[in-house]
Amino acid sequence: MEVPYIIKEREDTGLINSKLGIWIFLASEIMLFGGLFSAYIFLRLAAPPGDFARWASELSVPLATVNTLVLISSSVSMVMAWASLKLKDVSKYKMYMGITLLCSLIFLIIKYFEYTAKFSHHIYPSSSTFMAIYFTLTGLHGIHIIGGMIVMIYFWLPIGNKMWETQPELFTNRVEVLGLYWHFVDLVWIFLFPVLYLL
Amino acid sequence: MSSDSHDRGHHDEGFIRKYIFSVDHKIIGLQYGITALFFLLFGFSLMAIMRWQLAYPDTAVPIVGFLFGESGTLAPEQYNSLGAMHGTIMIFLGVVPLAVGAFGNYLVPLQIGAVDMAFPRLNAASYWSYFVGGVIMISSFFMPEGAARSGWTSYPPLSIFENGQTIWLISMVFLITSSLLGSMNIIVTIVQLRAPGLTWMRLSVFVWAQFVTSFLLVLAFPPLEAAAILQLMDRVAGTSFFLPSGLVLSGEIVDVAGSGSPLLWQHLFWFLAHPEVYVLILPAMGIVAEILTNNTRKPLWGYKSIIYSMIFLGFCSFIVWAHHMFLTGMGQAMSAFFQTTTMIISIPSVVILTSYFLSLWGGSIRFNTPMLFALAFLPMFGIGGLTGLPLGLAATDIYLHDTYYVIGHFHYVVAPGTIFALFAGIYYWFPKITGKKMNEMLGKLHFWPSLIFMNGIFMPMFIQGLAGVSRRLADGGEAYAHASGVLHWNEFMTTSAFLLGIAQLPFIINIIMSLFSGEKSGTNPWDSTTVEWAAPSPPLPHVNFDSEITVYRSSYEYSTPDAKKDFIPQTEK
């Protein structure tokens, strides 16, 4: 006896289990980042006037803009990867998933240069409250990127995508769920970019 | 699916796969239950040591005194450590895992007629994350720095500088992860896996309670995780999220960037910890509803009002958190808002409790052990709830804040409240889990002393608190003149606490004895209506029921006029 509604939707809810599960997980993620964004607002209000803006000017807006574009592209290619599976085109799926992985890698590399540039100027989380919340938020976001990449690599390599041969529908669903998570991670960055770099 | 009905539940699995790294919700529920009961006992022993210290400050602690140095008495830091760990263990490792992890895991799939939880492997991950978190928490006693000593609330700036806090934070990250995985699983299970015919308004109150509880856990725990990350940064990376500029420690200004805020921690912490109160109480209310209606042989009075009240309670619990912070100087406007919402949230609790009392009216009550515990829950939770009202009003809270009155209040809610309900649940569902009934005589020997000694411990706390004795004092307040008139209660409370410990012996003996030589119970020993009693006792591994379940009626059809028996199971046409 298997748990039902793994592949086929339940009629009255119109959902498969994993999709409902990931949405609830994302709700908890919103509360996690929501808590940190609230902390940001709270700390900004408590800080001496102009302190946050002064420290924010240390960050590189051009690099972050490139990173925003890179992440948005990765979201597009993630959708394309899922759509390719729906069209039963595995080679295209592998290409698009590869592009998504590449984009996330570029994002991390740029982030690495941003971090090391700060460290070389002796700017650390302990330098100011702004830098503390900057490193915490982007660091946590980076961990989410790495987590997503691990799952992507698994689904990209034969060890994960051999499921396509045996259970194509289940595999497609899994990629869709991964995609939902990935869009959320992008969305967090869409909020982080203006809040940390532009305001 | 019906073709395999004759070998439902037949799986050849090795011992480790079957009992240790199982993915069966029943085994995981039992793992949660056993682990949590051990933690409850451990947390209780910590309290017993503290109580000894309060009653007999200069006498060495018996038996375990050698752990606390030559004198055998507690140093103030050790007392603080035990206090912090008692709170943490009881809440995060004891009561919540027992109420949600054990009861939720074991009973939710059974009560909705499902074969398992929606995500069995996630379920196992949730238990093992809890286990690892628990091991880390306990291991902090053996670290060179010792266990955390900043209270279970971990208020900065103290918690940033005190020893042992880092381990506490790391352990909390594991425990939070465990709760998140578990509660997501419960929500998806209830939404997706209800048996055909089991509509929302046919669900048992227990399942509804677990549903609302899970939403509270999913939405309230992440902000605490955020806060824990920030505090970890403060301790490890030298940031100052919670440290204001110019903070003085041991006569010197602390060398940090500053401009942080200790209040921020309190907001993030109580944003979790107030919903957490309802996480502690809602499953208990669910269990009590099941047992009351079963033993009054009547439908539950006001089923719908109870459900709507629980949902309303869930929503409201997110907007009352700052009533824990009236004394922080956050401002009159904030206090006014939060005291208003706090008064509003008491309404649904009263609706639920009143419905339970009215359910008793005109019933032919069976006074068995589960029913006794469930009945005791009502006045005990009532005392706990009503004594909370003066704490929710800013004016009276100024006087009562951080006194023993607060301790008395929330212990009435959790100890003779929730824990009694959990005991009731264990006695009630033990026959389903093991196929054996528990001994009634020993059960009553467990119940009556527990009831008396619980009150013996917590009632005097109101007296001490109203006299102004502060909590968290290693000497119990000896240094304060205003406390001198009420400190003689300490000996009475300590004696009660030790006797309460002894009163748990019949319970332990009962469990072990009934397991081996208990009277066989059959499928439905309590003549109950809900779905779990349609499964064999114990339910079959991995599939629970011996045939597909269909539900035809609402959850509590007792004493229906013109029916042949005084109960009609939900699964009966």
Interface residues (C-beta under 8 A of the other chain):
Chain A: M1 E2 V3 P4 Y5 R10 T13 L15 N17 L20 G21 I24 F25 A27 S28 E29 M31 L32 F33 G34 G35 L36 S38 A39 F42 L43 A46 A47 P48 D51 Y124 P125 S126 S127 S128 T129 A132 I133 F135 T136 L140
Chain B: M1 D4 R8 A114 V115 D116 M117 A118 F119 P120 L122 L180 M184 N185 I187 V188 V191 Q192 L193 V218 L219 A220 F221 P222 P223 L224 E225 A226 A227 I229 L230 M233 A237 G238 T239 S240 F241 V256 A257 G258 S259 G260 S261 L264 H267 L268 F271 H542 V543
